[in-house]
């Protein structure tokens, strides 16, 4: 994870077969070798891959931008409700 500059809680976009993609959170696991990743069955099914297949990943920032926009809009909504104007 150090070589890839990934940290716990980062979001990554995993790309599998047939242009299938899914977004996952990064967690560290000391029992897995450095050249492999561990993913559960649900993620493998979403990507249409099997054990031993190769997947690509991209560091993903779109989730953070979406969450920040949602928080901004909810703050504006709360301010409008406090003022009494709906």
Backbone as CSV, one residue per row, in Angstrom:
resi,resn,N_x,N_y,N_z,CA_x,CA_y,CA_z,C_x,C_y,C_z
1,UNK,0.815,-1.181,0.000,0.000,0.000,0.000,0.861,1.249,0.000
2,UNK,2.049,1.150,0.566,2.942,2.310,0.587,3.410,2.674,-0.822
3,UNK,3.741,1.666,-1.638,4.202,1.932,-2.995,3.108,2.568,-3.841
4,UNK,1.874,2.177,-3.616,0.754,2.696,-4.394,0.193,3.987,-3.817
5,UNK,0.713,4.422,-2.681,0.261,5.618,-1.969,-1.229,5.545,-1.646
6,UNK,-1.642,4.380,-1.156,-3.016,4.179,-0.705,-3.028,4.115,0.808
7,UNK,-4.058,4.674,1.406,-4.199,4.683,2.846,-5.541,4.097,3.227
8,UNK,-5.669,3.715,4.466,-6.912,3.128,4.960,-8.059,4.128,4.773
9,UNK,-9.142,3.665,4.153,-10.298,4.515,3.935,-10.337,5.204,2.581
10,UNK,-9.272,5.100,1.787,-9.288,5.669,0.437,-10.298,4.924,-0.420
11,UNK,-10.869,5.618,-1.379,-11.780,4.969,-2.313,-11.033,4.678,-3.605
12,UNK,-11.229,3.483,-4.139,-10.613,3.088,-5.399,-11.691,2.558,-6.332
13,UNK,-11.490,2.771,-7.610,-12.361,2.251,-8.640,-11.696,1.007,-9.196
14,UNK,-12.312,-0.156,-9.008,-11.775,-1.413,-9.525,-12.416,-1.707,-10.868
15,UNK,-11.592,-2.112,-11.832,-12.080,-2.419,-13.171,-11.836,-3.892,-13.441
16,UNK,-12.892,-4.594,-13.822,-12.797,-6.025,-14.085,-12.980,-6.337,-15.552
17,UNK,-13.623,-7.461,-15.825,-13.838,-7.905,-17.190,-15.063,-7.229,-17.797
18,UNK,-15.058,-7.144,-19.112,-16.202,-6.643,-19.884,-16.648,-5.252,-19.449
19,UNK,-15.692,-4.374,-19.166,-15.948,-2.981,-18.768,-16.805,-2.872,-17.505
20,UNK,-16.699,-3.816,-16.606,-17.416,-3.745,-15.332,-16.561,-2.989,-14.339
21,UNK,-17.191,-2.122,-13.543,-16.478,-1.305,-12.561,-17.247,-1.296,-11.251
22,UNK,-16.531,-1.134,-10.163,-17.151,-0.960,-8.860,-16.223,-0.136,-7.979
23,UNK,-16.791,0.563,-7.017,-16.018,1.415,-6.106,-15.899,0.708,-4.766
24,UNK,-14.691,0.684,-4.201,-14.434,0.010,-2.926,-13.607,0.905,-2.012
25,UNK,-13.627,0.581,-0.736,-12.775,1.245,0.246,-11.541,0.406,0.500
26,UNK,-10.427,1.054,0.742,-9.164,0.364,0.989,-9.039,0.052,2.475
27,UNK,-8.736,-1.196,2.782,-8.415,-1.638,4.138,-7.133,-2.443,4.076
28,UNK,-6.315,-2.372,5.101,-5.062,-3.124,5.092,-5.259,-4.475,5.770
29,UNK,-4.537,-5.468,5.257,-4.591,-6.816,5.811,-3.187,-7.392,5.736
30,UNK,-2.600,-7.687,6.889,-1.212,-8.157,6.936,-1.059,-9.601,6.475
31,UNK,-2.149,-10.353,6.383,-2.060,-11.759,5.987,-2.001,-11.943,4.471
32,UNK,-2.232,-10.879,3.704,-2.233,-10.970,2.239,-0.876,-10.506,1.717
33,UNK,-0.273,-11.238,0.763,1.005,-10.802,0.191,0.889,-9.434,-0.484
34,UNK,2.025,-8.763,-0.665,2.035,-7.406,-1.200,1.540,-7.325,-2.648
35,UNK,1.682,-8.383,-3.430,1.305,-8.326,-4.848,-0.127,-8.789,-5.100
36,UNK,-0.926,-8.990,-4.048,-2.296,-9.471,-4.207,-3.252,-8.599,-3.410
37,UNK,-4.536,-8.679,-3.757,-5.568,-7.984,-3.002,-6.619,-8.996,-2.570
38,UNK,-7.362,-8.658,-1.545,-8.445,-9.503,-1.069,-9.754,-8.752,-1.290
39,UNK,-10.713,-9.450,-1.899,-12.041,-8.865,-2.080,-13.082,-9.944,-1.836
40,UNK,-14.248,-9.528,-1.404,-15.272,-10.516,-1.079,-16.024,-10.961,-2.336
41,UNK,-16.912,-11.919,-2.157,-17.612,-12.525,-3.279,-18.503,-11.515,-4.005
42,UNK,-19.118,-10.635,-3.268,-20.004,-9.641,-3.874,-19.238,-8.744,-4.848
43,UNK,-18.060,-8.293,-4.458,-17.238,-7.451,-5.327,-16.782,-8.241,-6.544
44,UNK,-16.377,-9.492,-6.348,-15.961,-10.326,-7.482,-17.107,-10.532,-8.460
45,UNK,-18.314,-10.732,-7.951,-19.466,-10.903,-8.841,-19.767,-9.620,-9.601
46,UNK,-19.651,-8.472,-8.943,-19.885,-7.199,-9.622,-18.888,-6.971,-10.752
47,UNK,-17.643,-7.385,-10.538,-16.600,-7.201,-11.542,-16.570,-8.317,-12.573
48,UNK,-17.307,-9.383,-12.341,-17.317,-10.564,-13.214,-15.932,-11.199,-13.309
49,UNK,-15.240,-11.305,-12.165,-13.920,-11.947,-12.124,-13.991,-13.152,-11.198
50,UNK,-13.005,-14.010,-11.330,-12.868,-15.183,-10.474,-11.579,-15.057,-9.681
51,UNK,-11.369,-15.991,-8.779,-10.130,-16.008,-8.008,-8.948,-16.159,-8.955
52,UNK,-7.934,-15.337,-8.788,-6.737,-15.401,-9.618,-6.763,-14.485,-10.823
53,UNK,-7.905,-13.875,-11.151,-7.975,-12.947,-12.279,-7.308,-11.625,-11.929
54,UNK,-6.939,-10.895,-12.948,-6.270,-9.608,-12.771,-7.299,-8.500,-12.866
55,UNK,-7.237,-7.551,-11.921,-8.105,-6.373,-11.954,-7.224,-5.130,-11.948
56,UNK,-7.759,-4.042,-12.489,-7.062,-2.753,-12.473,-7.771,-1.854,-11.483
57,UNK,-7.041,-0.882,-10.950,-7.684,0.063,-10.040,-7.199,1.471,-10.322
58,UNK,-8.067,2.419,-9.978,-7.777,3.841,-10.124,-8.179,4.494,-8.820
59,UNK,-7.338,5.371,-8.301,-7.712,6.111,-7.101,-8.899,6.995,-7.448
60,UNK,-9.899,7.035,-6.611,-11.209,7.588,-6.966,-11.557,8.723,-6.028
61,UNK,-11.838,9.906,-6.573,-12.139,11.078,-5.760,-13.585,11.528,-5.890
62,UNK,-14.330,10.988,-6.830,-15.670,11.470,-7.101,-16.600,11.305,-5.908
63,UNK,-16.406,10.272,-5.095,-17.247,10.042,-3.917,-17.110,11.210,-2.943
64,UNK,-15.882,11.661,-2.702,-15.672,12.778,-1.784,-16.360,14.035,-2.285
65,UNK,-16.259,14.320,-3.577,-16.887,15.512,-4.124,-18.399,15.432,-3.970
66,UNK,-18.970,14.270,-4.206,-20.410,14.103,-4.075,-20.848,14.302,-2.636
67,UNK,-20.116,13.728,-1.683,-20.476,13.882,-0.282,-20.360,15.339,0.159
68,UNK,-19.339,16.047,-0.289,-19.190,17.451,0.072,-20.346,18.274,-0.479
69,UNK,-20.784,17.985,-1.675,-21.918,18.708,-2.250,-23.189,18.419,-1.468
70,UNK,-23.365,17.170,-1.051,-24.555,16.828,-0.281,-24.567,17.559,1.054
71,UNK,-23.415,17.661,1.723,-23.357,18.358,3.000,-23.618,19.852,2.808
72,UNK,-23.099,20.428,1.744,-23.331,21.854,1.486,-24.813,22.116,1.265
73,UNK,-25.464,21.273,0.491,-26.874,21.512,0.216,-27.718,21.284,1.470
74,UNK,-27.325,20.359,2.340,-28.099,20.128,3.561,-27.941,21.298,4.528
75,UNK,-26.757,21.943,4.558,-26.565,23.125,5.407,-27.448,24.272,4.941
76,UNK,-27.532,24.460,3.642,-28.399,25.516,3.117,-29.852,25.210,3.438
77,UNK,-30.221,23.952,3.373,-31.593,23.554,3.693,-31.898,23.842,5.160
78,UNK,-30.959,23.540,6.054,-31.169,23.790,7.487,-31.282,25.288,7.761
79,UNK,-30.457,26.113,7.107,-30.517,27.563,7.304,-31.865,28.125,6.860
80,UNK,-32.386,27.608,5.761,-33.678,28.083,5.275,-34.798,27.704,6.225
81,UNK,-34.717,26.517,6.821,-35.758,26.093,7.753,-35.686,26.878,9.058
82,UNK,-34.496,27.262,9.505,-34.342,28.029,10.730,-34.911,29.439,10.550
83,UNK,-34.695,30.021,9.375,-35.212,31.369,9.110,-36.734,31.404,9.015
84,UNK,-37.348,30.260,8.808,-38.797,30.206,8.700,-39.296,30.243,7.275
85,UNK,-38.402,30.436,6.328,-38.830,30.429,4.928,-38.605,29.041,4.350
86,UNK,-39.627,28.524,3.715,-39.491,27.164,3.143,-39.623,27.191,1.662
